[in-house]
Amino acid sequence: MWLEDITHLDYVRQSLDRVSSRRQPLYHRDGRLVGYATLGTTAKASRASGTFLRRVFWLAPHDRDQQPNGLYATAAPSEAVDPRTLHPRTKGYKTERSEGGPASDAMREMGITLPKV
C-alpha cells in the first residue's frame, strides 16, 4: 500500500521489518514511510515472537527526492529499488532510473527520460 504518490520517485528504500500486528506499521527511522506490504489473512506470525515479517518502503531525509544534487544524485543506497518494479510477493529491483542514469536503450525507446542532475 502506497502512502504517497510514487510516480515522481526514482527509488524507495526497501526493508524487511518485524511488526506486531497486521495494521499499518509504526515508522521508527529518520525520514518518512512511503509504503508497506499489506499482510494477507494467511500470513503467519512467528511462533517464537508473535510478530510478522513485512516489507516497508521508506526514504531518508538525504535521499534524492529531497536533495537532488546530494549524496545520491547519481547512485542509490544499497537497499534502494525502483518502486515501479515492486509487486506483491516479488522483490523490487534497481534500474537505470533508480541509479540516476544514464537511460538504457529500452527507456529511450519508450520515451522515458531521467531527471537532469
C-alpha positions in Angstrom: 0.0 0.0 0.0 1.5 3.3 -1.0 1.1 6.2 1.4 2.1 8.8 -1.2 2.3 9.2 -5.0 5.4 7.3 -6.1 5.3 8.4 -9.8 7.9 11.2 -9.1 10.2 8.9 -7.0 13.3 7.4 -8.7 13.8 4.9 -5.8 12.5 3.9 -2.4 14.4 2.1 0.3 13.1 -1.4 0.9 13.4 -3.2 4.3 12.0 -6.3 5.9 10.7 -5.4 9.4 9.2 -7.4 12.2 5.9 -5.9 13.2 3.5 -6.8 16.0 0.2 -6.5 14.1 -1.5 -6.6 10.6 -2.3 -2.8 10.9 -0.2 -0.1 9.3 3.3 -0.4 10.7 4.8 2.2 13.0 7.7 4.1 11.5 10.9 4.2 13.5 13.5 5.6 11.1 14.8 9.0 10.3 12.8 10.1 7.3 9.4 9.0 6.2 7.4 5.9 5.5 6.3 5.8 1.8 4.5 2.5 1.7 4.3 -1.0 3.1 3.2 -4.5 2.0 -0.3 -5.5 3.1 -0.3 -8.7 5.0 -2.8 -11.3 3.8 -5.1 -13.2 6.1 -2.9 -16.3 5.6 0.3 -14.5 6.8 1.6 -16.4 9.9 3.1 -14.8 12.9 6.4 -16.2 14.3 5.7 -18.8 16.9 8.6 -17.6 18.9 7.9 -13.8 19.0 4.3 -13.5 17.7 5.5 -10.9 15.2 5.0 -10.7 11.4 7.6 -10.0 8.7 6.6 -7.1 6.5 8.2 -5.2 3.6 8.3 -1.5 4.3 9.3 1.3 1.8 10.8 4.5 3.1 13.0 7.5 2.3 15.7 9.2 4.4 16.0 13.0 4.6 19.1 13.0 2.4 17.6 10.9 -0.4 17.4 12.1 -4.0 13.7 13.3 -3.7 14.7 15.9 -1.1 18.3 16.6 -2.2 18.5 16.0 -6.0 22.1 17.2 -6.1 23.2 15.5 -2.9 24.8 12.2 -2.0 22.5 10.1 -4.2 22.3 12.3 -7.2 23.8 9.6 -9.5 23.6 6.5 -7.4 21.2 4.9 -4.9 21.6 3.3 -1.4 22.2 -0.4 -1.4 18.6 -1.1 -0.2 17.0 1.1 -2.8 14.7 -0.2 -5.5 12.7 1.4 -8.3 9.1 1.5 -7.0 7.8 0.6 -10.4 9.4 -2.8 -10.1 7.6 -3.7 -6.9 4.8 -6.3 -7.0 3.1 -8.4 -4.3 5.4 -11.3 -3.2 8.1 -10.1 -5.6 11.2 -8.2 -4.6 12.0 -4.9 -6.3 15.0 -4.1 -8.5 17.4 -1.4 -9.2 17.0 0.2 -12.6 18.8 2.9 -14.6 16.3 5.3 -13.2 16.9 4.4 -9.6 20.7 4.6 -10.1 20.4 8.1 -11.6 21.2 7.3 -15.2 22.1 7.0 -17.9 18.9 5.9 -19.5 19.0 2.5 -21.2 18.1 2.0 -24.9 14.8 0.5 -23.8 14.0 3.5 -21.7 14.8 5.9 -24.6 12.7 3.8 -27.0 9.8 4.1 -24.5 10.3 7.9 -24.2 11.3 7.7 -20.5 13.8 10.3 -19.5 15.8 10.6 -16.4 15.9 13.8 -14.3 18.8 16.1 -15.0 21.4 16.1 -12.3 
